[in-house]
Amino acid sequence: MPFNCSTFRVMIASPGDVEKERAIAREVIHEWNDLHSAEKGIVLLPVGWETHTYPAIGDRPQAIINKQILRDCDLLIGIFWTRLGTPTGVAQSGTVEEIEEHIASGRPTMLYFSKLSARSMSIDEDQLAKVQEFKKTCRARGLIEDYKSRPDFKRKLTSQLSLAISRNGRYFTNKVWKI
């Protein structure tokens, strides 16, 4: 049976080394919709640069991503492991730029940091150090979440997404922010 709802975009921001976690985040969002959309009148739409952007010329690549999708997102889920990402000319990485713009707009931002072990041969020590420094600055600015495994990430995101939607109701009823 049809029901009235509002749709909110959830930006999944991350560098390339957490592809499996991005898939888990999409799965969690779809499961949230299955369980809560009809009751709450809210549908969450997972958004990412790899699925919601199109080719465009005329600005920095990250600026184009920000214009095409980030500005319309209502919640951001950021995920890190061993890579911070590629510098944009404005920020240390595209992911960091997305997070900083989203925070500056006053919208809810949830950050997750993996504690999964990685093969030492595949780790870029400079990237890992940048992740650790970014994590340290984020910890000083608010609450962040660590996860030990992908099932742990899924469990935490599942419960914390529900908490974020419930406790940030005003963000999801009065969209008043703009970047």
C-alpha positions in Angstrom: 0.0 0.0 0.0 1.4 3.5 -0.8 2.5 5.8 1.9 3.6 9.4 2.1 7.3 9.9 2.8 10.2 12.3 2.6 13.4 11.1 0.9 16.7 12.0 2.4 20.1 11.5 0.8 22.9 9.8 2.7 26.3 10.5 1.3 28.7 7.6 1.8 32.1 9.3 1.8 35.3 7.2 1.8 38.6 6.6 0.0 39.1 3.6 -2.2 40.3 1.0 0.3 36.9 0.5 2.0 34.8 -0.6 -0.9 33.3 -3.5 1.1 32.3 -1.1 3.9 30.6 1.1 1.3 28.5 -1.9 0.2 27.7 -2.7 3.8 26.6 0.9 4.4 24.2 0.7 1.4 22.9 -2.6 2.7 22.3 -1.1 6.1 20.5 1.9 4.6 18.2 -0.4 2.5 17.5 -2.5 5.6 16.6 0.6 7.6 14.2 1.5 4.8 12.6 -1.9 4.9 12.1 -1.7 8.6 11.2 1.9 9.3 10.2 3.9 6.2 6.4 3.3 6.3 6.3 4.0 10.1 8.5 7.1 10.1 7.5 8.5 6.7 11.2 8.7 5.7 13.1 6.9 2.9 16.9 7.0 3.0 18.7 7.1 -0.4 22.4 6.0 -0.3 24.5 8.3 -2.5 28.1 8.0 -3.6 30.4 9.6 -6.2 30.8 6.3 -8.0 27.0 5.9 -8.6 25.6 9.4 -8.6 27.9 11.6 -10.6 28.3 12.2 -14.3 31.2 13.5 -16.4 31.6 17.3 -16.4 34.4 19.7 -17.2 35.0 23.2 -15.9 36.1 22.9 -12.3 38.2 20.7 -10.0 36.9 17.1 -9.9 36.0 17.3 -6.2 34.2 20.6 -6.7 32.1 19.0 -9.4 31.3 16.1 -7.0 30.4 18.6 -4.3 28.0 20.5 -6.7 26.5 17.4 -8.2 25.7 15.4 -5.1 27.2 16.6 -1.8 25.1 19.8 -1.6 21.9 17.8 -1.7 22.8 15.2 1.0 21.2 15.3 4.4 23.5 12.9 6.3 27.0 11.8 5.7 28.6 8.5 6.7 32.4 8.7 6.4 34.5 5.5 6.5 38.3 5.2 6.8 40.8 2.3 7.0 44.4 2.7 5.7 44.0 5.5 3.2 43.0 9.2 3.6 42.7 9.6 -0.2 43.9 12.0 -2.9 44.5 15.7 -2.2 42.1 18.0 -3.9 44.0 21.3 -3.8 41.6 22.5 -1.1 41.7 19.6 1.4 43.9 16.6 2.2 41.5 14.3 0.2 38.2 14.3 -1.5 36.7 12.5 1.4 38.0 15.0 3.9 36.7 17.9 1.7 33.2 16.3 1.6 33.2 15.8 5.4 34.4 19.3 6.1 31.8 20.9 3.8 29.1 18.7 5.2 30.0 19.6 8.8 30.2 23.3 8.0 26.6 23.2 6.7 25.4 21.9 10.0 24.2 18.5 8.8 24.7 15.3 10.7 28.0 13.5 10.1 28.9 10.0 11.3 32.6 8.9 11.0 33.9 5.4 11.3 37.5 4.2 11.4 38.5 0.6 10.8 40.8 -1.3 13.1 41.0 -4.2 10.7 44.6 -5.4 10.2 46.0 -5.0 6.7 48.9 -6.7 5.0 51.9 -4.6 5.6 53.1 -4.9 2.0 49.9 -3.2 0.8 49.9 -0.3 3.2 51.1 3.1 2.2 52.7 4.3 5.5 52.2 8.0 4.6 48.5 7.4 3.9 48.1 5.5 7.1 49.8 8.3 9.1 47.4 10.8 7.5 44.4 8.7 8.5 45.7 8.6 12.1 46.2 12.3 12.2 42.8 13.0 10.7 41.2 10.6 13.2 43.0 12.5 16.1 41.6 15.8 14.9 38.1 14.3 14.5 38.2 12.8 18.0 39.0 16.3 19.4 35.9 17.7 17.5 33.3 15.1 18.4 32.4 11.5 18.7 33.8 9.0 16.2 33.4 5.2 16.0 36.0 2.5 15.6 35.1 -1.0 14.3 37.1 -4.2 14.6 35.6 -6.2 11.7 33.1 -5.7 8.9 30.3 -7.5 10.9 31.1 -5.1 13.8 30.8 -2.2 11.3 27.5 -3.4 10.1 26.2 -3.9 13.7 27.3 -0.5 14.8 26.1 1.3 11.7 22.7 -0.4 11.9 22.0 0.7 15.5 23.7 4.1 15.2 21.9 5.0 11.9 18.6 4.4 13.7 19.7 6.6 16.6 20.9 9.3 14.3 17.6 9.4 12.5 15.6 9.4 15.7 17.6 12.0 17.5 18.1 14.3 14.6 14.5 14.5 13.7 14.6 18.3 13.2 17.2 17.8 10.4 14.9 15.4 8.7 11.8 17.5 8.9 13.1 21.0 8.2 15.8 21.0 5.5 17.2 24.5 6.0 20.9 24.1 5.2 22.8 25.0 2.1 26.5 24.8 1.2 
